[in-house]
Amino acid sequence: MAHELTFSNRSDFFKPSQTLAITAKAKKLIASGESVISLAAGEPDFNTPDTICQTAIESIQNGFTKYTPTSGIPELKQAITLKLQQDNHILVTSDQIVVSVGAKHALYNVFQSLISPGDEVLLIAPYWTSYYEQVIMAGGVPVIINTNMMDQFIPKIEDAQAVLTQKTKLIVINSPNNPTGAVYPRKLLSDLAELAMQNNLWIISDEIYEKLVYDGSEHVSIASLSDDALSRTVTINGFSKSFAMTGWRIGYSVASKELSKRMTCMQDQVTSNPTSFAQKGACQALKISPDFIFSIQKTFQKRRDLMMREFSDLSSVKISKPLGAFYMLCDISEWKNEYNLSDWDISNRLLDDYGVAVIPGEVFGDNTVVRLSYATSEVNIIEGVKRIKDFARSLK
């Protein structure tokens, strides 16, 4: 008698990405003719620069469509090492770089290479949702360090110390931060590096939004602070956010030679190399004029300021002022408490009844907020906030 077809126990633990699901639902409604403003998307709304696209096109036309080395083409890895030296003050060699199919893939490689079943991983909440899911996927145990809007979502070192146990294996840092927009100050990063050294922890530093900082904020790579920090830090970065290359799927990790070797072996068996011609495009991205980065910084800062002004007369919610990335958290505690609405209720009603897409905070570990993205046009920001205000008025 044939056995019943079953699934792995592992697959029971994972949920689909709600950020991607809500964004996809909004796009589907727009395609069907609905008037929907998406304040949910985690990607720039402008096109990849032409010079990057042309480089990739030419590489295809020249036949650069075959397998490459698993960890990336030498030209790109060398360009990344130069970028790290100039921008981040991190001195490494090419064999410490692993180029992957997006920064999310790089994170997967790291978690799978470092975490054994039962290892505890410190996550700073609100956190990017995939950290939590990927830690679980690797058999780890997420341990949460909570932050709040009053402190601009900057964690306290004593809160990190308070949750340390003999099982703590690593801490994940994300600055500039998704979803809060927080930029961690140098002193905090120095304290976290010291904490990691004293307790022999790995550090994962996700710096995908490094170029998107505002109001004179400084992005600091924790690996640049000391030789010890460099030895225990895995720096994650990529091309999606700063160069509007989300669909190109090119990210990378920077780690010790031994860990990079292990991650390359893993990638050998999972995906092998990232797309050949996309790597050529990434090489060109690292040659692009700094004026491009400066212009997108100014664009996003202008949009952030506009969104904050548009919310300024809505007293029933509080908003944070992000210093980086392109997200803003909206505290909806008053709506939850007074009208018995969850963050999911609010997100669903905003999308279904008012045609504006936001992300419920529960997926980031904080159900008192919703996340808004200002990676969209000024017209959409004005109209999107107007619809949120219309929803707020409907509650009275």
Secondary structure as the mmCIF struct_conf table of DSSP 4:
data_model
#
loop_
_struct_conf.conf_type_id
_struct_conf.id
_struct_conf.beg_label_comp_id
_struct_conf.beg_label_asym_id
_struct_conf.beg_label_seq_id
_struct_conf.end_label_comp_id
_struct_conf.end_label_asym_id
_struct_conf.end_label_seq_id
HELX_LH_PP_P HELX_LH_PP_P1 ALA A 2 LEU A 5
BEND BEND1 ASN A 9 ASN A 9
HELX_RH_3T_P HELX_RH_3T_P1 ARG A 10 PHE A 13
HELX_RH_AL_P HELX_RH_AL_P1 GLN A 18 ALA A 31
TURN_TY1_P TURN_TY1_P1 SER A 32 GLY A 33
STRN STRN1 ILE A 37 SER A 38
BEND BEND2 GLU A 43 GLU A 43
BEND BEND3 ASP A 45 PHE A 46
HELX_LH_PP_P HELX_LH_PP_P2 ASN A 47 PRO A 49
HELX_RH_AL_P HELX_RH_AL_P2 ASP A 50 GLN A 61
TURN_TY1_P TURN_TY1_P2 ASN A 62 GLY A 63
BEND BEND4 LYS A 66 LYS A 66
TURN_TY1_P TURN_TY1_P3 THR A 70 SER A 71
HELX_RH_AL_P HELX_RH_AL_P3 PRO A 74 LYS A 83
HELX_RH_PI_P HELX_RH_PI_P1 LEU A 84 ASN A 88
HELX_RH_3T_P HELX_RH_3T_P2 SER A 94 GLN A 96
STRN STRN2 ILE A 97 SER A 100
BEND BEND5 VAL A 101 GLY A 102
HELX_RH_AL_P HELX_RH_AL_P4 ALA A 103 LEU A 114
TURN_TY1_P TURN_TY1_P4 PRO A 117 GLY A 118
STRN STRN3 GLU A 120 ALA A 125
BEND BEND6 PRO A 126 PRO A 126
HELX_RH_AL_P HELX_RH_AL_P5 THR A 129 MET A 137
TURN_TY1_P TURN_TY1_P5 ALA A 138 GLY A 139
STRN STRN4 VAL A 141 ASN A 146
HELX_RH_3T_P HELX_RH_3T_P3 MET A 149 ASP A 151
TURN_TY1_P TURN_TY1_P6 GLN A 152 PHE A 153
HELX_LH_PP_P HELX_LH_PP_P3 ILE A 154 LYS A 156
HELX_RH_AL_P HELX_RH_AL_P6 ILE A 157 ALA A 162
TURN_TY1_P TURN_TY1_P7 VAL A 163 VAL A 163
TURN_TY1_P TURN_TY1_P8 GLN A 166 LYS A 167
STRN STRN5 THR A 168 ASN A 174
BEND BEND7 SER A 175 PRO A 176
TURN_TY1_P TURN_TY1_P9 ASN A 178 THR A 180
HELX_RH_AL_P HELX_RH_AL_P7 ARG A 186 ASN A 199
TURN_TY1_P TURN_TY1_P10 ASN A 200 ASN A 200
STRN STRN6 TRP A 202 ASP A 206
TURN_TY1_P TURN_TY1_P11 ILE A 208 LYS A 211
STRN STRN7 VAL A 213 VAL A 213
TURN_TY1_P TURN_TY1_P12 ASP A 215 GLY A 216
HELX_RH_3T_P HELX_RH_3T_P4 ILE A 222 SER A 224
BEND BEND8 LEU A 225 LEU A 225
HELX_RH_AL_P HELX_RH_AL_P8 ASP A 227 ARG A 232
STRN STRN8 THR A 233 GLY A 238
BEND BEND9 PHE A 239 PHE A 239
TURN_TY1_P TURN_TY1_P13 SER A 240 ALA A 244
HELX_RH_3T_P HELX_RH_3T_P5 THR A 246 TRP A 248
STRN STRN9 GLY A 251 VAL A 254
HELX_RH_AL_P HELX_RH_AL_P9 LYS A 257 VAL A 270
TURN_TY1_P TURN_TY1_P14 THR A 271 THR A 271
BEND BEND10 ASN A 273 ASN A 273
HELX_LH_PP_P HELX_LH_PP_P4 PRO A 274 THR A 275
HELX_RH_AL_P HELX_RH_AL_P10 SER A 276 ALA A 285
TURN_TY1_P TURN_TY1_P15 LEU A 286 LYS A 287
BEND BEND11 ILE A 288 ILE A 288
HELX_RH_AL_P HELX_RH_AL_P11 PRO A 290 PHE A 311
TURN_TY1_P TURN_TY1_P16 SER A 312 ASP A 313
TURN_TY1_P TURN_TY1_P17 SER A 315 SER A 316
STRN STRN10 LYS A 318 ILE A 319
BEND BEND12 LEU A 323 LEU A 323
STRN STRN11 GLY A 324 GLY A 324
TURN_TY1_P TURN_TY1_P18 ALA A 325 PHE A 326
STRN STRN12 TYR A 327 ASP A 331
HELX_RH_AL_P HELX_RH_AL_P12 SER A 333 TYR A 339
HELX_RH_AL_P HELX_RH_AL_P13 ASP A 343 TYR A 354
STRN STRN13 VAL A 356 ALA A 357
STRN STRN14 ILE A 359 PRO A 360
HELX_RH_3T_P HELX_RH_3T_P6 GLY A 361 PHE A 364
TURN_TY1_P TURN_TY1_P19 GLY A 365 GLY A 365
TURN_TY1_P TURN_TY1_P20 ASN A 367 THR A 368
STRN STRN15 VAL A 369 SER A 373
BEND BEND13 THR A 376 THR A 376
HELX_RH_AL_P HELX_RH_AL_P14 GLU A 378 SER A 394
TURN_TY1_P TURN_TY1_P21 LEU A 395 LEU A 395
#
